Amino acid sequence: MKLSKKQLILVGSFLFFYFVIKVALYFLNPTEVGDSYRFLKAGLSLSSFSYPLNEKRLPLFPWFLSLGVNKFVSNEIKFFDPIWWGRFVATVFCLGSLLLTFKISLRLFNNFRIAFFTLLLTALSPIFFYGTSRVLAEGQFAFFLLLFLYLYLLKKKYLVLGLVAGLCFLTRYEGALLIFAFGLDALIAKKFRNFGLLVLGFTLVASPVIVRNILIFANPIKSAYFLEPAGFSYNFKSVLIVVSAFLFCFGNLLISPLLLITSIKKLLVEHRPIFFYLIMSIALFFFWIAAMPRLFVYLIPVFAIFTVPPVLETLSKPWFKSKFYLITLFINTIVFILFRMEYRYHFLVLGKWFLLVFLVLSVATMLFFIADKAKLFLGFLALSILVSAVAYTIRFKDVYRTVYQAVLFSKDLDGKIAYSDETGITSWYLAGHDTLYFDDTDGEESVDFLRSQSVKYALVTNEFDEYRRLIFLEREDRENDVELVKKFTINDGGYIRYSKIFRLKY
């Protein structure tokens, strides 16, 4: 379908303003999550043609980071924080993912209205909006996954598909599911040559990591990632968390079971391998609940592509034929609030003021639906989804902020600094400082050990320090051993997060 000049301007303008919003959010939170700093460190290693043996993260995203992060760390560009470079790379892949989402929808349905609403729904999805704002590999994985699907729809050769699947695998291990899903479809269709080409292309690209793991670990897919699910308990509540995350991945727009049935039928009949891939990916949610928000990031565009057409088709019918959707919207608002309190995941948390706005928009959305005002309905629906996305982002704007403040304060201190937090911030910003990572969870809680290591200061925090290994320094009976130098606090919804700097007395 050839787009008009007006349509091209509309899509281009939306992507431009989306980019501006993303860049503006760089200033909202100066910190990143722990994995982000591991990616940045891996990028630094790759810039000097090495890679840490104990790094469980795959190398493709760090490689893209390596193209610029070394310049910022070495102060070649003095005004630019390397974190910004990482966010810029993530933003570029996010925009690429959105463009591919639009093009896939346009190719499948040959309808600009469907394609643009799919673009809008994906871009404003709370989990996609936030997940692609961090220095994480999910945005890049979404890009290569969508590129794979787009090339598949263009009927490109399976060797090319295998090469792109290999790029997916070098980003996240879930990329291997593409080989299983599309390979299974090729075998069912008895297209053995396609299967062979798919595996060949994948092997050519993925072989560096596979060979490295075999040589070092005697295991082609050796990674600490596969040990993480063992640390989580599985019960009925955890299943409901998965269900709630799935139903509300588009914020206010509940994925109606009736709409899903329509989409599943289309997938089974017309795009069976995509259906296989989605089933395998969704099954992974229940196996790896801890990584669930990230797993959703790259599937949301696919969900949107096959959810939007039945939604718009429903709206085009007389109201009495689509009243089930109005009932769905009403139930959605009630269930959303209930799940927010009991079975919430991060992007279900709104805060009382955002919740009030959300409820007003939900009621308005229902009223416009009843009045058969399709444009206003879609507009308010998009606005309510945007509220969810903004609420989610603002909720995390202060993540690890006290640690960041304490670390910046510590950079000017003279002497070795002990820390035990797992935020990644301390090790990143104090990389050139004399530090000690205190990881003794079973040893005696004694200041004498720290003194024996010539530690002069200690950073104690309750932000992502699972074992609180240095908490003994806060006890009242330690006032003769340490003195408080500085304390940073922040009120996070009633919970006081803090970081403290102690000086050891000798």
Order of alpha helices (4+ residues) and beta strands (2+ residues): alpha-alpha-alpha-alpha-alpha-alpha-alpha-alpha-alpha-alpha-alpha-alpha-alpha-alpha-alpha-alpha-alpha-alpha-alpha-alpha-beta-alpha-beta-alpha-beta-beta-beta
